[in-house]
Amino acid sequence: MQCPKCHAQMHTYNRNGIQIEQCSGCRGIFLDYGELESLTRIEAQWTQQAPPAPPAPQAYPSAPAPAWGAPQHHGGHGGHYRHKSFGRMLFSS
Amino acid sequence: MTTAVVRALGDLAHRAAHEHPGGRCACPPPTVLADRADGTVVRSGAVVAKAHAADTDTPGLLTRLGLANHPRLTGILLAPLPPGPCAPPATLHGRPVTLWPHGRPVDPGDPDTAPWEEAAVLLAGLHRTPAPASLALPPMRGPAKAALAVARMRAARPGDPDIAPVLEAWRRLPAWARDEAAAPPHRSRFLCHGDLHLGQLVRHPAPHGPWLLIDVDDAGLGDPAWDLARPAAWYAAGILPPEVWLRFLDAYRAAGGPAVCAEGDPWPDLDVPARALTVQAAALAFAKSAVEERTPDEVEEAMIDACARIASLPPELGAEHSS
């Protein structure tokens, strides 16, 4: 893929399981949907390891999601779970 | 015609439920558990009679009944009635009919008690079981059902611009996931259920027996990730809570299920089938809401929105796991 700013070739790197594209020209970085949130989460986990930082409770264990996943995966909740319509969907093809 | 089928199924189930047909009894009237063109199901006492779709591949159904009856699948698939070798199914108004023992289904009113772990362990067991060489099993019908859903949507909403993202998400899938080619060989030889949802589990003997998978109409050989992909699609669309998805996924992995890698990111294996089932759910939402003359509801919209995100992925990401 080409850098949207300087049009040089972008290269893909994997950092802590997150795929980022970096431009070989201007060194700019392209993040896919949800990846900034993933990086922020990993950073938060890292700072938690330092003794003075109070541990922030996690609402649920982090689970990998696809690039097209809903934004709720990065800090939201499954608010549809008890929705009547989802109840029907759980039981049908 | 459906009423006639329902009545005849009730009679069949009632007769099969009695060891001495013709005797006087105090059975409650038969109850209709489902009444759709692709499956009418009527219960009388301990027996359930099912009329399959009129266009059912009958030799395929007989092979699938043989699978449900095979000793290797005892404790995983509910076996049909009567016990013993399967005879070609009788027909009723042109629809093949099968008989099954009644089992207690999942309570639709209480999703919190849904047996996600048990479902995962049953699937892992099914996927780990070598296909019996004595059965010439057809491919599992997951991709075929996704293609049918897309065709139904096109027919229900001809020229509707709203369905464009669903069609684009469908177009981006590899041919095998659209039922236009065989599945990749290394993933196509597993026993699969083909249509997993919470309505496909019962406790037998009712009410406290172990959970078993039912409905072998779509079962066959294929990519086992398809059986995990519907919960995966719900999770990815943001409607199944992550903790429920992880309970299901972790139980499947702990039971040695082969559909995904034992640890790490499961999405390289799940991505294609989960996208296909997202398209299927969105297509059915558009088809059903058109027939019912309403707009898609909030949950259906979540699946349609997921299609829009799939359709807007950069092509290289969209094709990432396609091969």
HADDOCK unambig.tbl for C-alpha pairs under 7 A between the chains (distance, minus, plus):
assign (segid A and resid 60 and name CA) (segid B and resid 243 and name CA) 6.30 0.50 0.50
assign (segid A and resid 61 and name CA) (segid B and resid 243 and name CA) 6.96 0.50 0.50
assign (segid A and resid 63 and name CA) (segid B and resid 242 and name CA) 6.73 0.50 0.50
assign (segid A and resid 64 and name CA) (segid B and resid 265 and name CA) 6.01 0.50 0.50
assign (segid A and resid 65 and name CA) (segid B and resid 236 and name CA) 6.27 0.50 0.50
assign (segid A and resid 65 and name CA) (segid B and resid 267 and name CA) 6.90 0.50 0.50
assign (segid A and resid 66 and name CA) (segid B and resid 236 and name CA) 6.82 0.50 0.50
assign (segid A and resid 66 and name CA) (segid B and resid 267 and name CA) 6.25 0.50 0.50
assign (segid A and resid 66 and name CA) (segid B and resid 271 and name CA) 6.90 0.50 0.50
assign (segid A and resid 68 and name CA) (segid B and resid 306 and name CA) 6.62 0.50 0.50
assign (segid A and resid 68 and name CA) (segid B and resid 309 and name CA) 5.33 0.50 0.50
assign (segid A and resid 68 and name CA) (segid B and resid 310 and name CA) 5.43 0.50 0.50
assign (segid A and resid 69 and name CA) (segid B and resid 236 and name CA) 4.51 0.50 0.50
assign (segid A and resid 69 and name CA) (segid B and resid 237 and name CA) 5.83 0.50 0.50
assign (segid A and resid 69 and name CA) (segid B and resid 306 and name CA) 6.88 0.50 0.50
assign (segid A and resid 70 and name CA) (segid B and resid 236 and name CA) 5.93 0.50 0.50
assign (segid A and resid 70 and name CA) (segid B and resid 237 and name CA) 5.11 0.50 0.50
assign (segid A and resid 70 and name CA) (segid B and resid 238 and name CA) 5.22 0.50 0.50
assign (segid A and resid 70 and name CA) (segid B and resid 306 and name CA) 6.85 0.50 0.50
assign (segid A and resid 72 and name CA) (segid B and resid 238 and name CA) 5.84 0.50 0.50
assign (segid A and resid 73 and name CA) (segid B and resid 238 and name CA) 6.65 0.50 0.50
assign (segid A and resid 77 and name CA) (segid B and resid 241 and name CA) 6.48 0.50 0.50
assign (segid A and resid 78 and name CA) (segid B and resid 238 and name CA) 5.99 0.50 0.50
assign (segid A and resid 78 and name CA) (segid B and resid 239 and name CA) 5.16 0.50 0.50
assign (segid A and resid 78 and name CA) (segid B and resid 240 and name CA) 5.68 0.50 0.50
assign (segid A and resid 78 and name CA) (segid B and resid 241 and name CA) 4.39 0.50 0.50
assign (segid A and resid 79 and name CA) (segid B and resid 239 and name CA) 6.84 0.50 0.50
assign (segid A and resid 80 and name CA) (segid B and resid 239 and name CA) 5.10 0.50 0.50
assign (segid A and resid 80 and name CA) (segid B and resid 299 and name CA) 6.73 0.50 0.50
assign (segid A and resid 81 and name CA) (segid B and resid 239 and name CA) 5.83 0.50 0.50
assign (segid A and resid 81 and name CA) (segid B and resid 240 and name CA) 5.89 0.50 0.50
assign (segid A and resid 81 and name CA) (segid B and resid 241 and name CA) 6.93 0.50 0.50
assign (segid A and resid 85 and name CA) (segid B and resid 299 and name CA) 6.19 0.50 0.50
assign (segid A and resid 86 and name CA) (segid B and resid 299 and name CA) 5.99 0.50 0.50
assign (segid A and resid 87 and name CA) (segid B and resid 108 and name CA) 6.56 0.50 0.50
assign (segid A and resid 90 and name CA) (segid B and resid 197 and name CA) 5.93 0.50 0.50
assign (segid A and resid 90 and name CA) (segid B and resid 198 and name CA) 5.73 0.50 0.50
assign (segid A and resid 91 and name CA) (segid B and resid 197 and name CA) 5.56 0.50 0.50
assign (segid A and resid 91 and name CA) (segid B and resid 198 and name CA) 4.96 0.50 0.50
assign (segid A and resid 91 and name CA) (segid B and resid 199 and name CA) 4.62 0.50 0.50
assign (segid A and resid 92 and name CA) (segid B and resid 197 and name CA) 6.37 0.50 0.50
assign (segid A and resid 92 and name CA) (segid B and resid 199 and name CA) 6.71 0.50 0.50
assign (segid A and resid 93 and name CA) (segid B and resid 195 and name CA) 6.44 0.50 0.50
assign (segid A and resid 93 and name CA) (segid B and resid 197 and name CA) 6.86 0.50 0.50
